[in-house]
Amino acid sequence: MNEKDAQFIEQFLNNELNETEVKTFNFRLKNDVDFAKEFNLYKEVNDTLSKRFSDKDRENELKETLTILGEKYVKPNKNNSDAKPKIFFLQRYNKFLVAASLVIFATLLWFNDSKPNFSDYANYPNLELTTRSTTANNHIKKAENSFNNKDYEAAQKELEILLKTDRTKVELQLYLAICLMEQNHFNKADKLLKKISNGNSVYKDKAIWYLALSKLKQERYKKCKEYLKKIPKDSSEYADAQDLLSRL
């Protein structure tokens, strides 16, 4: 594919062509077999990358990798016009096929080297509170429904109301910390989790695990590892902690 065709396809995919140019494009698509093949391949690669990346920084990171690979393997040596490419003989292969191969290769490299995602491990047990008084029933139900439906802002408000009448209930503190962490209120969340992790309740190990997840979400991987290593072998969180450690 020549540079002009590549630009033509890119403009079509970005809806940058006028009505006349669109007609020309569609005519070539129907009557030029090679152009149609190149368009389908280009579109497939473009769609794949669009689905893979929702974060602009990650997309830019991949683009930098592709640029390096392209300069190394596709561009000719300006100082030696007779020099052969290190890997591909471009006179035998369509240049766009080579570019597509580099995209696939770089994507595989990028994903294999990427860190684990917070969402892979942010799986919480449902909130199931025990009713202590008739006056608290309404707030308990709202807290349960909101948290279990992942409406962490609403759940936070209800849990804070419940904690005003029972500040010592560790379970409420733990789930409030989760709500705060999910909303990126890390300082408040960590303060609660550290308090629980330093206590002797049944939620001690869970608090350490969530502290690790908090650091993972903030991409503070070194600190995340430190917390993961504190989780004892007899803890129900130990297997997940070891799995996450192996991926960091």
Summary of the structure (lengths in Angstrom):
residues: 248
radius of gyration: 26.9
end to end distance: 40.7
largest distance: 86.5
contacts: 640
relative contact order: 0.06
helix: 69%
strand: 0%
